[in-house]
Amino acid sequence: MTILVIAEHTNAALAAATLNTVAAAQKIGGDIHVLVAGANAGAAADAAAKIAGVAKVLLADNAAYANQLPENVAPLVAELGKGYSHILAAATSNGKNILPRVAAALDVDQISEIIAVESADTFKRPIYAGNAIATVQSSAAIKVITVRSTGFDAAAAEGGSAAVEAVSGPADAGKSAFVGEELAKSDRPELTAAKIVVSGGRGMGNGDNFKHLYALADKLGAAVGASRAAVDAGFVPNDMQVGQTGKIVAPQLYIAVGISGAIQHLAGMKDSKVIVAINKDEEAPIFQVADYGLVADLFEAVPELEKSV
Ligand SMILES: Cc1cc2nc3c(=O)[nH]c(=O)nc-3n(C[C@H](O)[C@H](O)[C@H](O)COP(=O)(O)OP(=O)(O)OC[C@H]3O[C@@H](n4cnc5c(N)ncnc54)[C@H](O)[C@@H]3O)c2cc1C
């Protein structure tokens, strides 16, 4: 049994989610190979080679893979993947863009967003916005799987010494072109990787009031998230959205401020280790999942909390 893990990376460095995906592969068992498809991606391949438990790194270095456009990377993965028992990628926007195409090309079902490995062919995944957990057994010859990174503790980034092997694959499919990207710049940790997340909801009232959360987050070294209502109201950009249709987070500490606790929001944060809720409505459903609840006006409670940190 040999497992192919598709690395998530920036060419220069690996994204943290790759380590969680390798951890899922370790639970399946067997040899683990990591594919780094990029351009001038030697540094990312070297980082992948150092991950504990990785047997081999395949480096597909080609200008066509520079921005990991799924139209170009999926045919490469489908080609290489024919020799593997499992193909895994993180359930990030990138992984979710590539793997369904791979599954279709290999004519197998995809198993999406696993949170646990029961055996080499049986996995657990959330359904109904996380309200039920399905156990899925697959008889597919090649199991194509996306991994929810919050379900697996990261594999050790150091300790391995895998060989890096150059591979080639289909060239530019010519179906899409990378035009540009605008990356949000922030000194705060990335939302899905942060150990502490402070999130604001509609109760914040407007975008300017998020300054209270930024001040608290900066003292705590936290990332700042938001409910969909806060995003839809234009308080903050949508890359801050936590929930079913936003980002899935599972930090050590999640502080929900002025968030009612709709199931679609809970789907994105209820696996957090400790949940603190600040809400002026003592009936708010968020208190049902909170480890610590504060019934208070956020405009008094948050500045007070910030001062005391
Ligand atoms: C298909 C679908 C997908 C969805 N995906 C997501 C998703 O990914 N993420 C998400 O978050 N939602 C999602 N939603 C929306 C979700 O159903 C809720 O509408 C949303 O989460 C509500 O956001 P909220 O808690 O900020 O707002 P509200 O429900 O309006 O709650 C605001 C809370 O703030 C409190 N409050 C107000 N003022 C103060 C104050 N001064 N001090 C303290 N507390 C105060 C109120 O008591 C209230 O509990 C989705 C919905 C659908 C249908």
The ligand as an SDF file (V2000), in Angstrom:
LIG
                    3D

 53 58  0  0  0  0  0  0  0  0999 V2000
  -26.5490   27.4140    3.5920 C   0  0  0  0  0  0  0  0  0  0  0  0
  -26.1270   28.3340    4.7090 C   0  0  0  0  0  0  0  0  0  0  0  0
  -24.7690   28.4240    5.0090 C   0  0  0  0  0  0  0  0  0  0  0  0
  -24.3520   29.2480    6.0540 C   0  0  0  0  0  0  0  0  0  0  0  0
  -23.0130   29.3170    6.3580 N   0  0  0  0  0  0  0  0  0  0  0  0
  -22.6120   30.0330    7.4270 C   0  0  0  0  0  0  0  0  0  0  0  0
  -21.2450   30.0770    7.8170 C   0  0  0  0  0  0  0  0  0  0  0  0
  -20.3750   29.4880    7.1900 O   0  0  0  0  0  0  0  0  0  0  0  0
  -20.9150   30.7970    8.9140 N   0  0  0  0  0  0  0  0  0  0  0  0
  -21.8420   31.4890    9.6600 C   0  0  0  0  0  0  0  0  0  0  0  0
  -21.4540   32.1120   10.6570 O   0  0  0  0  0  0  0  0  0  0  0  0
  -23.1330   31.4810    9.2900 N   0  0  0  0  0  0  0  0  0  0  0  0
  -23.5420   30.7910    8.1890 C   0  0  0  0  0  0  0  0  0  0  0  0
  -24.8470   30.8420    7.8120 N   0  0  0  0  0  0  0  0  0  0  0  0
  -25.7270   31.8230    8.4630 C   0  0  0  0  0  0  0  0  0  0  0  0
  -26.2720   31.3740    9.7930 C   0  0  0  0  0  0  0  0  0  0  0  0
  -27.4660   30.6460    9.6130 O   0  0  0  0  0  0  0  0  0  0  0  0
  -26.5830   32.6040   10.6860 C   0  0  0  0  0  0  0  0  0  0  0  0
  -27.4770   33.4560    9.9880 O   0  0  0  0  0  0  0  0  0  0  0  0
  -25.3650   33.4140   11.0900 C   0  0  0  0  0  0  0  0  0  0  0  0
  -24.3660   32.5510   11.6120 O   0  0  0  0  0  0  0  0  0  0  0  0
  -25.7700   34.4210   12.1510 C   0  0  0  0  0  0  0  0  0  0  0  0
  -24.6630   35.2300   12.4420 O   0  0  0  0  0  0  0  0  0  0  0  0
  -24.5790   35.9770   13.8510 P   0  0  0  0  0  0  0  0  0  0  0  0
  -24.5900   34.9490   14.9450 O   0  0  0  0  0  0  0  0  0  0  0  0
  -23.4290   36.8990   13.7820 O   0  0  0  0  0  0  0  0  0  0  0  0
  -25.8870   36.8730   13.8300 O   0  0  0  0  0  0  0  0  0  0  0  0
  -27.2050   36.7850   14.7020 P   0  0  0  0  0  0  0  0  0  0  0  0
  -27.8170   35.4370   14.6140 O   0  0  0  0  0  0  0  0  0  0  0  0
  -28.0160   37.9560   14.3160 O   0  0  0  0  0  0  0  0  0  0  0  0
  -26.6870   36.9550   16.1800 O   0  0  0  0  0  0  0  0  0  0  0  0
  -26.1430   38.1460   16.7030 C   0  0  0  0  0  0  0  0  0  0  0  0
  -25.9330   37.9090   18.1780 C   0  0  0  0  0  0  0  0  0  0  0  0
  -25.3080   39.0440   18.7320 O   0  0  0  0  0  0  0  0  0  0  0  0
  -25.8290   39.2620   20.0220 C   0  0  0  0  0  0  0  0  0  0  0  0
  -25.6090   40.6690   20.3590 N   0  0  0  0  0  0  0  0  0  0  0  0
  -26.1200   41.7640   19.7310 C   0  0  0  0  0  0  0  0  0  0  0  0
  -25.6630   42.8850   20.2920 N   0  0  0  0  0  0  0  0  0  0  0  0
  -24.8300   42.5000   21.3110 C   0  0  0  0  0  0  0  0  0  0  0  0
  -24.0570   43.1950   22.2770 C   0  0  0  0  0  0  0  0  0  0  0  0
  -24.0220   44.5460   22.3140 N   0  0  0  0  0  0  0  0  0  0  0  0
  -23.3650   42.4770   23.1770 N   0  0  0  0  0  0  0  0  0  0  0  0
  -23.3740   41.1250   23.1690 C   0  0  0  0  0  0  0  0  0  0  0  0
  -24.0860   40.4070   22.2770 N   0  0  0  0  0  0  0  0  0  0  0  0
  -24.8050   41.0880   21.3540 C   0  0  0  0  0  0  0  0  0  0  0  0
  -27.2950   38.8990   19.8960 C   0  0  0  0  0  0  0  0  0  0  0  0
  -27.8510   38.5660   21.1670 O   0  0  0  0  0  0  0  0  0  0  0  0
  -27.2410   37.7130   18.9490 C   0  0  0  0  0  0  0  0  0  0  0  0
  -27.1920   36.4670   19.6540 O   0  0  0  0  0  0  0  0  0  0  0  0
  -25.2900   30.0180    6.7810 C   0  0  0  0  0  0  0  0  0  0  0  0
  -26.6490   29.9050    6.4670 C   0  0  0  0  0  0  0  0  0  0  0  0
  -27.0620   29.0900    5.4460 C   0  0  0  0  0  0  0  0  0  0  0  0
  -28.5090   28.9880    5.1360 C   0  0  0  0  0  0  0  0  0  0  0  0
  1  2  1  0
  2  3  1  0
  2 52  2  0
  3  4  2  0
  4  5  1  0
  4 50  1  0
  5  6  2  0
  6  7  1  0
  6 13  1  0
  7  8  2  0
  7  9  1  0
  9 10  1  0
 10 11  2  0
 10 12  1  0
 12 13  2  0
 13 14  1  0
 14 15  1  0
 14 50  1  0
 15 16  1  0
 16 17  1  0
 16 18  1  0
 18 19  1  0
 18 20  1  0
 20 21  1  0
 20 22  1  0
 22 23  1  0
 23 24  1  0
 24 25  2  0
 24 26  1  0
 24 27  1  0
 27 28  1  0
 28 29  2  0
 28 30  1  0
 28 31  1  0
 31 32  1  0
 32 33  1  0
 33 34  1  0
 33 48  1  0
 34 35  1  0
 35 36  1  0
 35 46  1  0
 36 37  1  0
 36 45  1  0
 37 38  2  0
 38 39  1  0
 39 40  1  0
 39 45  2  0
 40 41  1  0
 40 42  2  0
 42 43  1  0
 43 44  2  0
 44 45  1  0
 46 47  1  0
 46 48  1  0
 48 49  1  0
 50 51  2  0
 51 52  1  0
 52 53  1  0
M  END
$$$$
